[in-house]
């Protein structure tokens, strides 16, 4: 960024801090694309990046009056976006970990107390599912047992819908082979 851009940003920050509300909207127009690119670099999903930036603008709006050096607005705003993007990734990874823990716990509880022939078949199927790679097993469970849509599974697992479809297809194929061989 050149010196004149920093000067304009500093002037807009000072102007907003002095009570000119239009100055903030000009800052948004100038910085929004840059902040979206920064968030996208971390999230690799433009929709998520826009959400992260929107959350960041909220923080910037609340805390801009605490910014002492108006010349540092750009790096300050980028830092806020980066922290929010990293926080999003941490939350996403935590959700995936919780989902994997649920998958393992649910698998163990379903193996206990098998009685009828139908329950034995279901237990055999669940056991076959447990032998699948973890990512395929999770997709199968979410799709068939939990009745989530492909789009919802994509959101939950944090992978693209095409990846979900591929995992589901491969899991079905492996299950067919496992069931035929038994």
C-alpha positions in Angstrom: 0.0 0.0 0.0 1.4 3.4 -0.9 1.8 6.3 1.4 -1.1 8.3 -0.1 -3.5 5.4 0.6 -2.4 5.3 4.2 -2.9 9.0 4.5 -6.4 8.8 3.1 -7.2 5.9 5.5 -5.8 7.9 8.4 -7.8 10.9 7.5 -11.0 8.8 7.2 -10.4 7.2 10.6 -9.8 10.6 12.3 -12.8 12.0 10.5 -15.0 9.2 11.8 -13.6 9.4 15.3 -14.6 13.1 15.1 -18.2 12.3 14.3 -18.4 12.0 10.5 -20.4 8.8 9.9 -19.8 8.9 6.2 -16.1 8.4 6.7 -16.7 4.9 8.1 -18.8 3.9 5.0 -15.9 5.1 2.9 -13.5 3.0 4.9 -15.7 0.0 4.3 -15.8 0.6 0.6 -12.0 0.9 0.5 -11.2 -2.0 2.7 -13.9 -4.6 2.3 -12.4 -6.4 -0.8 -9.0 -6.5 0.8 -10.4 -7.9 4.0 -12.4 -10.5 2.1 -9.3 -11.7 0.3 -7.5 -12.0 3.7 -10.3 -14.0 5.2 -10.6 -16.2 2.1 -6.9 -17.0 2.3 -7.6 -18.7 5.6 -11.1 -20.2 5.1 -10.9 -21.1 1.4 -14.6 -20.5 1.2 -15.9 -17.1 -0.1 -19.2 -17.3 1.7 -17.5 -18.1 5.0 -14.9 -15.3 4.3 -17.7 -12.8 3.8 -19.2 -13.9 7.1 -15.9 -13.5 8.9 -15.4 -10.0 7.4 -18.9 -9.0 8.4 -18.2 -10.1 12.0 -14.9 -8.2 11.7 -16.5 -5.0 10.6 -18.8 -5.2 13.6 -15.7 -5.4 15.8 -13.9 -2.6 13.9 -17.0 -0.4 14.3 -17.2 -1.0 18.0 -13.5 -0.4 18.6 -12.4 2.1 16.1 -12.5 4.9 18.7 -9.8 3.0 20.7 -7.4 3.1 17.7 -4.6 5.5 18.7 -2.6 5.6 15.6 -4.9 6.2 12.6 -2.0 5.4 10.2 -2.2 1.8 11.4 -5.8 1.2 10.4 -5.0 -1.2 7.6 -2.8 -3.5 9.7 -5.2 -3.3 12.6 -8.2 -4.2 10.5 -6.3 -7.1 8.8 -5.3 -8.4 12.3 -8.9 -8.4 13.4 -10.0 -10.3 10.2 -7.1 -12.8 10.6 -8.0 -13.5 14.2 -11.7 -14.0 13.4 -10.8 -16.3 10.5 -8.5 -18.4 12.7 -11.2 -18.5 15.4 -13.7 -19.7 12.8 -11.3 -22.5 11.8 -10.8 -23.5 15.4 -14.6 -23.7 16.0 -15.0 -25.7 12.8 -12.3 -28.2 13.8 -13.9 -28.5 17.2 -17.2 -29.3 15.7 -15.6 -32.0 13.5 -13.9 -33.4 16.5 -17.2 -33.5 18.4 -18.8 -35.2 15.4 -16.1 -37.8 15.3 -16.5 -38.4 19.1 -20.3 -38.8 18.6 -19.7 -41.2 15.8 -17.4 -43.4 17.9 -19.7 -43.3 21.0 -22.8 -44.0 19.0 -21.1 -46.9 17.3 -20.2 -48.5 20.7 -23.7 -48.1 22.1 -25.3 -49.7 19.1 -23.0 -52.8 19.4 -24.5 -53.5 22.9 -27.5 -55.7 23.4 -28.2 -57.3 20.0 -31.4 -59.5 20.2 -33.5 -60.0 17.1 -32.4 -61.1 13.6 -33.1 -57.5 12.3 -31.0 -56.1 15.0 -28.2 -58.5 14.2 -28.2 -57.4 10.6 -28.2 -53.8 11.6 -25.3 -54.5 14.0 -23.4 -56.3 11.2 -24.0 -53.3 8.9 -22.9 -50.8 11.6 -19.8 -53.0 12.2 -19.1 -52.8 8.4 -19.5 -49.1 8.5 -17.1 -48.9 11.4 -14.4 -50.6 9.2 -14.7 -47.8 6.6 -12.4 -44.9 6.6 -13.6 -42.4 9.2 -14.6 -39.7 6.7 -16.7 -42.1 4.7 -18.3 -43.5 7.8 -19.3 -40.1 9.1 -20.9 -39.2 5.7 -22.8 -42.4 5.6 -24.1 -42.0 9.2 -25.1 -38.4 8.6 -26.9 -39.2 5.3 -28.7 -42.4 6.2 -29.0 -42.5 10.0 -29.3 -38.8 10.8 -31.1 -37.9 7.5 -29.0 -34.8 6.7 -29.0 -33.5 3.1 -25.8 -33.4 1.1 -25.6 -29.6 1.5 -26.0 -29.9 5.3 -23.3 -32.6 5.5 -21.0 -30.4 3.5 -21.5 -27.6 6.0 -21.1 -29.9 9.0 -17.9 -31.5 7.8 -16.5 -28.4 6.1 -15.8 -30.1 2.8 -17.3 -29.3 -0.6 -20.6 -31.0 -1.7 -18.7 -32.9 -4.5 -16.3 -34.3 -1.9 -19.3 -35.4 0.2 -20.9 -37.1 -2.9 -17.6 -38.9 -3.6 -17.2 -40.1 -0.1 -20.8 -41.3 0.0 -20.3 -43.2 -3.3 -17.1 -44.8 -2.2 -18.6 -45.8 1.1 -21.6 -47.5 -0.6 -19.3 -49.4 -2.9 -17.1 -50.6 0.0 -20.2 -51.6 1.9 -21.6 -53.6 -1.1 -18.3 -55.5 -1.3 -18.2 -56.1 2.5 -21.8 -57.4 2.6 -21.4 -59.6 -0.4 -18.3 -61.2 1.0 -20.0 -62.0 4.4 
